[in-house]
Amino acid sequence: MITQYTIDNLPPMMPIPIIKGSSLDLPGYIEEGDDPGPFERVDITGSSFDMVIKQKRGGTTVLELSSDDDEILITDAQSGEFKVIITSAQSGALPSDCALTYYLDWTDADGNVTTIMRGEMQIVAK
């Protein structure tokens, strides 16, 4: 599991490697608290998630994923658990000849939007 929380309003940076043409299930959960802890799981009932993958240079969007389209699943709302799903067809269509970046936004039940993860997407040839 990947711990997701915001420290000083800066989202964690995390590179995501993916083999071109392979599917990827990226589980995560949201918890909050003061460092060094303990952290409490956040109930994400009524929340939504959106992920955007863009070319680093030029900013062209190459893939958008959303919980509205069941591409990001809320797997256990009371425990703050979710899963980002990239299908083999989607990863196969991602360009491997340029650098990609992504961000993952969480919209809570009150409509507050927080970028909980961002970083580089690394496409690796088979």
C-alpha positions in Angstrom: 0.0 0.0 0.0 1.0 3.6 -0.5 0.4 6.1 2.2 -1.2 9.2 0.9 -1.3 12.4 2.9 -0.3 16.0 2.5 2.6 17.5 4.4 2.6 21.3 4.5 0.2 21.3 1.5 2.8 19.7 -0.8 1.7 16.4 -2.3 4.1 13.5 -2.3 6.2 12.9 -5.4 6.2 9.4 -6.7 7.5 8.0 -10.0 5.3 5.3 -11.5 7.0 2.8 -13.8 4.7 0.9 -16.2 5.6 -1.6 -18.8 4.1 -0.5 -22.1 1.1 -2.8 -23.0 0.7 -4.1 -19.4 -2.0 -3.3 -17.0 -1.3 -1.6 -13.7 -3.4 -1.6 -10.5 -2.1 1.0 -8.1 -3.7 0.6 -4.6 -3.6 3.5 -2.1 -5.3 4.9 0.9 -5.7 8.3 2.5 -4.8 9.0 6.1 -4.2 12.2 7.9 -2.3 13.3 11.0 0.7 15.1 12.2 4.2 13.7 11.5 5.5 11.4 12.9 2.1 10.0 13.5 -0.1 8.2 14.4 -2.1 8.7 11.3 -5.9 8.0 11.0 -7.6 6.6 7.9 -9.9 9.1 6.3 -13.5 8.1 5.4 -13.7 8.9 1.7 -17.5 8.2 1.3 -18.9 10.6 -1.3 -15.4 11.4 -2.7 -14.1 11.2 -6.3 -10.6 10.9 -7.8 -9.2 12.1 -11.1 -5.7 11.3 -12.6 -4.2 13.2 -15.6 -1.1 12.0 -17.4 0.6 14.6 -19.6 3.6 15.0 -21.8 6.2 16.9 -19.7 7.2 19.1 -22.5 4.2 20.9 -24.0 1.7 19.6 -21.5 -0.4 17.6 -23.9 -2.8 15.3 -22.0 -2.3 11.7 -23.1 -4.6 9.9 -20.6 -7.3 10.9 -18.1 -8.7 8.5 -15.5 -11.7 9.1 -13.2 -13.6 7.4 -10.5 -16.7 8.6 -12.4 -15.7 6.2 -15.2 -14.7 3.3 -12.8 -11.0 3.8 -13.8 -10.2 4.7 -10.2 -12.1 2.5 -7.8 -13.0 3.4 -4.2 -12.4 -0.1 -2.7 -13.2 0.6 1.0 -14.6 4.1 1.6 -14.6 3.9 5.4 -10.9 2.9 5.4 -9.9 5.5 2.8 -8.9 2.8 0.2 -8.9 3.3 -3.5 -7.2 1.8 -6.6 -6.1 3.4 -9.8 -6.5 1.1 -12.8 -4.6 1.5 -16.1 -5.5 -1.1 -18.6 -3.1 -2.8 -21.0 -4.7 -1.0 -23.9 -4.3 2.4 -22.1 -0.6 1.8 -21.3 0.0 0.5 -24.8 -1.2 3.8 -26.2 1.0 5.9 -23.9 3.9 7.5 -25.8 7.3 6.1 -24.8 9.4 8.6 -26.7 8.8 11.5 -24.4 8.8 12.3 -20.6 5.4 12.1 -18.9 4.1 13.6 -15.7 0.9 12.8 -13.8 -1.1 14.1 -10.9 -3.9 12.5 -8.9 -6.6 14.7 -7.4 -9.0 13.7 -4.6 -12.3 15.6 -4.3 -13.8 15.1 -0.9 -17.5 14.9 -0.1 -17.5 18.7 0.6 -16.0 19.5 -2.9 -12.5 20.3 -1.7 -9.9 19.3 -4.2 -6.4 18.1 -3.1 -3.6 16.8 -5.3 -2.5 13.8 -3.3 0.2 12.5 -5.6 2.2 13.7 -8.5 5.4 12.7 -10.3 6.8 11.2 -13.4 5.3 8.3 -15.3 8.0 6.0 -16.7 7.0 4.0 -19.7 9.2 0.9 -20.1 9.3 -1.1 -23.3 8.8 -4.9 -23.0 
